[in-house]
Amino acid sequence: MSKVEKVAKRKAVNLTADAELLEDAKAMGLNLSQLFQDSLKKAVSEERKRQWVEENREAIDEYNERIDREGTFAMQFWGR
């Protein structure tokens, strides 16, 4: 995907923030759009992980119980 295609998929949003904080960020030359996008990407990724774990909690618990009970294939060779 080219940079032109990436830019075309962006959407303007209205946000509110502390005015003094915005002035400081501007004075430091920080790119607010990039900061917002990076933070949003991280938050979405973390929420997807949290939801996946929640949706798969039963299978994860069953797997862990089986490993506690039976061990893993490799454990028979390592003697653990």
Helices and strands as residue ranges (DSSP letters): H 3-8, H 19-27, H 32-55, H 57-70, H 75-78
